[in-house]
């Protein structure tokens, strides 16, 4: 029925897929001038303004991505003792997490008033 073997058909379909992908890549990135391209990484702070970690409410802290309600409660309890959170390394100690993990979401906070 088919003049090609299954392996040859698979190779031909793969070649067509590569060709179509290459053409669409060319249309998106070559045909459009750079000024019209809208493919860029947006800064998260455009949608989520930074909050002051030393004055934020429980709800504001719990809403931060990767933080959660338990961590927000730890920060609030730490502040109730009269101390202030000075930076990401101190926050890592408060939250009992690795500093590298805390640095991922520490950009959501302002550290000084």
Backbone torsions as a table, in degrees:
resi	resn	phi	psi	omega
1	UNK	NA	-53.7	177.9
2	UNK	-94.9	140.1	179.1
3	UNK	-78.1	-7.1	-178.1
4	UNK	-114.9	153.2	175.8
5	UNK	-76.7	164.5	178.8
6	UNK	-57.5	-36.9	179.2
7	UNK	-67.3	-38.8	178.8
8	UNK	-67.9	-39.0	177.1
9	UNK	-63.0	-42.2	-179.8
10	UNK	-63.8	-41.2	178.9
11	UNK	-65.8	-39.0	179.3
12	UNK	-67.2	-42.6	178.2
13	UNK	-64.2	-38.6	177.6
14	UNK	-63.4	-42.8	179.2
15	UNK	-63.2	-40.2	178.5
16	UNK	-65.6	-41.5	178.4
17	UNK	-61.5	-43.6	178.5
18	UNK	-63.5	-41.0	179.7
19	UNK	-63.3	-46.0	-180.0
20	UNK	-64.6	-42.3	179.1
21	UNK	-62.5	-42.9	179.1
22	UNK	-63.7	-40.2	178.8
23	UNK	-65.3	-45.6	-179.1
24	UNK	-66.8	-35.7	176.3
25	UNK	-61.7	-42.1	-179.9
26	UNK	-65.4	-40.9	179.3
27	UNK	-63.7	-41.1	-176.8
28	UNK	-73.3	-44.7	-169.3
29	UNK	-102.3	-15.8	-176.8
30	UNK	-108.6	-41.7	-175.5
31	UNK	-69.7	-41.6	179.7
32	UNK	-76.9	133.9	175.0
33	UNK	-69.1	153.6	-176.7
34	UNK	-55.9	-30.1	-178.4
35	UNK	-68.5	-21.7	-178.4
36	UNK	-98.0	-5.1	179.8
37	UNK	-74.7	132.3	179.5
38	UNK	-111.9	16.0	179.3
39	UNK	-89.5	94.2	179.1
40	UNK	-148.6	158.1	179.4
41	UNK	-83.5	124.4	-180.0
42	UNK	-88.5	142.8	177.4
43	UNK	-70.6	131.0	-178.6
44	UNK	-62.6	-25.8	-177.2
45	UNK	-69.9	-14.0	175.9
46	UNK	-66.4	-34.7	-176.7
47	UNK	-100.7	-25.1	-178.9
48	UNK	-129.3	93.5	-179.7
49	UNK	-63.0	151.4	-178.8
50	UNK	-67.2	141.4	177.3
51	UNK	-111.8	150.3	177.8
52	UNK	-79.5	117.1	-175.1
53	UNK	-66.1	-22.6	-178.0
54	UNK	-89.7	-8.5	178.5
55	UNK	-126.1	-4.8	-176.3
56	UNK	-68.3	148.7	176.8
57	UNK	-79.6	169.4	177.7
58	UNK	-58.0	-43.9	-178.2
59	UNK	-62.9	-40.7	179.2
60	UNK	-65.4	-42.1	179.4
61	UNK	-67.3	-41.6	-178.4
62	UNK	-66.9	-23.0	-179.0
63	UNK	-80.5	-11.5	-179.7
64	UNK	-70.7	131.4	179.7
65	UNK	-61.3	137.7	-179.5
66	UNK	75.1	6.2	-179.2
67	UNK	-103.3	-65.7	175.3
68	UNK	86.8	169.7	-174.8
69	UNK	-68.0	-37.8	-178.6
70	UNK	-67.0	-42.7	179.0
71	UNK	-68.2	-36.9	176.9
72	UNK	-62.0	-39.9	178.6
73	UNK	-65.0	-38.3	178.2
74	UNK	-63.7	-40.3	179.3
75	UNK	-66.1	-44.7	179.5
76	UNK	-60.9	-45.6	179.3
77	UNK	-62.9	-37.6	177.3
78	UNK	-63.8	-42.3	-180.0
79	UNK	-69.0	-29.4	179.7
80	UNK	-65.3	-21.3	178.5
81	UNK	-79.9	-0.3	178.7
82	UNK	92.3	1.7	179.7
83	UNK	-94.9	161.2	178.8
84	UNK	-118.4	148.8	177.3
85	UNK	-81.6	121.1	-173.6
86	UNK	-91.5	-25.6	-177.2
87	UNK	-179.4	-178.9	-176.8
88	UNK	-60.3	-36.0	-178.9
89	UNK	-68.1	-40.0	177.3
90	UNK	-67.8	-37.8	177.6
91	UNK	-63.2	-36.6	178.0
92	UNK	-61.6	-38.2	178.3
93	UNK	-68.6	-42.5	-179.9
94	UNK	-62.1	-44.6	-176.2
95	UNK	-84.2	-8.5	-177.7
96	UNK	58.8	46.4	176.9
97	UNK	-125.3	165.9	178.3
98	UNK	-71.7	142.1	-179.7
99	UNK	-57.3	-34.7	179.7
100	UNK	-64.7	-34.8	178.9
101	UNK	-70.8	-42.1	-178.5
102	UNK	-66.8	-34.9	179.6
103	UNK	-62.4	-24.1	179.5
104	UNK	-63.6	-36.9	-178.8
105	UNK	-113.1	4.7	-179.1
106	UNK	-70.6	-15.3	176.2
107	UNK	-68.1	-12.4	178.9
108	UNK	-79.1	-7.1	-173.4
109	UNK	-115.7	149.1	164.6
110	UNK	-98.1	135.7	-174.3
111	UNK	-97.3	-22.0	180.0
112	UNK	-123.0	156.0	-179.8
113	UNK	-82.7	NA	NA
